[in-house]
């Protein structure tokens, strides 16, 4: 874990919000969708099945905790949870809050629209809404 | 579990290959990608976090078992694992085998191409390759 380093593309595209026991919690810098990413702090892992059994259990526990909280905070119509990683090889798990009237509905959001970064003000408001995540 | 019924859209789009302890294992009838779907046999569940803790652990165990087997059987470049469910509300977890030269690479496959059904002969060959999944 001490060897873990967040992939440069994730550093570029996201804000680091904090961490859970296993994962770093990122906010995708795209104001079009409330979009969060969990990254297990383990080196050289590309697929979920490459984690140990214990780490996989931590991952689904942290993912479900996050997804449920996001559904409540954002009053979501649906959560989209996905490990894709065709471009960024470091294992990362997307959690995208979806609404039936969002601009990509009902298709997935990946690779669809260029990101629209948050303004400073939008980010402050958003971070305040996320306090109940109780991140480390 | 006795009340569980596979969603009509999944019945229409997929072949049922068998089951694990928690999930039914489906093959998407699209010969363009080796594409499998796990459906927890639980009624009225839309999000992973709605499963019990024990069921969530079963789900990630079955998902990882399937993903690892598929990676080996198909010599995959990447697995894409996702719970989307914007259209079909019944919780189902996609497992798509990806190659760096497949027709959708590097974007996700969902909502991209109309399915190209397997021929009878292709399906027979494929089912033979899947024997090592040891489905119930």
Interface residues (C-beta under 8 A of the other chain):
Chain A: X46 X47 X48 X49 X53 X56 X57 X59 X60 X61 X63 X64 X65 X67 X68 X71 X78 X79 X80 X81 X82 X83 X84 X85 X86 X87 X98 X105 X106 X107 X108 X110 X111
Chain B: X46 X47 X48 X49 X53 X56 X57 X59 X60 X61 X63 X64 X65 X67 X68 X71 X78 X79 X80 X81 X82 X83 X84 X85 X86 X87 X98 X105 X106 X107 X108 X110 X111
